[in-house]
Amino acid sequence: MRLVVSDKFIKLTSLLVVILWLSPTLIEFTVSIGSQTYSWSAFVLLFLLPIIGFIYLILAILTRKWWLFLFGLACIFSFAITMALGSYLLGP
């Protein structure tokens, strides 16, 4: 089974992922509900991007595009990649 997805749709969603990945650096806010505090960066890096990454993996298998598979893996491991880059660039 081969799925046909337009390249324009894939490019727009890829741009959305890049903007989401950079947003915790540019926008930092927290929401407090009672004694719980929720952070935008934790929501994006630990919840939203991994879900998008799994969707990309499914699309990569159905459309047979290997670069989409790599993009999905990058989304799934976005938190680890971000922490590794931050540690490398900022030092221990």
HELIX and SHEET records of a PDB file:
HELIX    1   1 ASP A    7  LEU A   26  1                                  20    
HELIX    2   2 TRP A   40  PHE A   43  1                                   4    
HELIX    3   3 VAL A   44  LEU A   48  3                                   5    
HELIX    4   4 LEU A   49  THR A   63  1                                  15    
HELIX    5   5 TRP A   66  ILE A   76  1                                  11    
HELIX    6   6 SER A   78  LEU A   90  1                                  13    
SHEET    1   A 2 THR A  30  ILE A  33  0                                        
SHEET    2   A 2 GLN A  36  SER A  39 -1                                        
END                                                                             
